[in-house]
Amino acid sequence: EDVIESVKKTMKQYTDSGVFVPQNPGFLLLDRKTHVMPSRKGLMVALDLEHYSYEKGSTTLMRATEGTILARLPPRVRVREAASVELPHIMVLIDDPDRTVVEPLFAKKDSLKCVYDFDLMCNGGHLQGWSVDGADDIAQIADAVSKLADPEVYAKKYDIPVPSKNELLLYAMGDGNHSFATAKLHWEKTKKAAQDKGESLDDLMATHPARYALVEIVNIHDEGLEFEGIHRVLFNVDEGPFFEKMKVWFAAKGSEVTTEKLGEQKEAARIFEKTTPDAAKIGYVNPAGCGVVTINKPSKSLETAVLQEFLDEYLAENKGTKIDYVHGVDSTSTLGGKAGNMGFFCPDISKTTFFRTIILDGAYPRKTFSMGEADEKRFYVECRAIVP
């Protein structure tokens, strides 16, 4: 309660003292430089939460990319309920291989008003931002986004039947999934409270700023955005019984599992490249060496999703076995090679198939991918009022 009250008090102090600098209606164009990448381009926008759902199997215009842990939401909602402004770290991805939405604005950035240009703290790099408030520029953005959402174009891009407009996936959560889900839950509670008071829901929908959430849109094909797979390491596991249970579990689902020893770590770490639609291949490492698990007739297209489905049930039944999610092949090899352990090498995430996988399989399993290092995350720079 003390923390929430402090947040509320500080936000009011900042608002009253002029710390926040008001901007014209429109967007903010961003260019972020880090120690890893010379440029990551983005566009600050407010997305309509009426077109988002974090529910499993959702087909809304905006969707979670990983499973949402509902238990994380209530304390976050309490903070948002007390807040007058939002300062988001949320990054939302669009699939724009022709670079039609964000990138054209950089050709004219010299004619836009620069609103900030400064170095960030803690090895965070450098940030530049420009105001995009001209009618022609806003119309250009809207037109480009509309073309991405054209059902015929969408179907051709993802090699699927032409969908209805309420089945399109246009925005995928990249970072800050639970923050965006918090904004959604807060908006739903705001609507319910208004209805309980007999207030007009139409008026609320038309005017209340909490209907929207501020995010940075980034093109998934931006060179400054890196995707890395996150590997799995099991502790206190016996190879023989583990693989026997795996074979039985998948057999019950109509899939056959085989295992084979491999000579080198490098081969095991990249074996996923030999996956086909009919056979998922997952490399592993344990004290006995490296190998590959082949799962025939997999139920999902991503190897990590196929593996995690089994691991969740195995861990629930074998309480003595623990799991950790590890970055880097070498770290996975070191940990997986210790006595009683086993590591699984999960695939890199392909930018070209990222959206299609979500469309076909739904959200990725938790801890499937990461985007950049910790000091490449968004800073809390931009803010927006969420109370009338």
Buried (B, 14 or more C-beta within 10 A) or exposed (E): EEEBEEBBEEBEEBBEEEEBEEBEEBBBBBBBBBEEBEBBBBBBBBBBBBBBBBBEEBBBBBBBBBBBEEEBBEEBBBBBBBBBBBBBBBBBBBBBEEBBBBBEBBEBBEEBEEBEEEEBEEEBBBBBBBBBBBEEBBEBBEEBBEBBBBBEEBBEBBEEEEBEEEBBBBBBBBBBBBBBBBBBBBBBBBBEEBEEEEEEEEEBBEEBBBBBBBBBBBBBBBEBBBBBBBBBBBBEBEBEEBBEBBBEBBEEEEBEBEEEEBEEBEBBBBBBEEBEEEBBBBBBBBEEBBBBBBBBEBBBBBBBBBBBBBBEEBBEEBEEBEBBBBBEBEBBBBBBBEEEBBBBBBBEBEBEEBBBBBBBBBBBBBBBBBBBBEBBBBBEBBBBBBEE
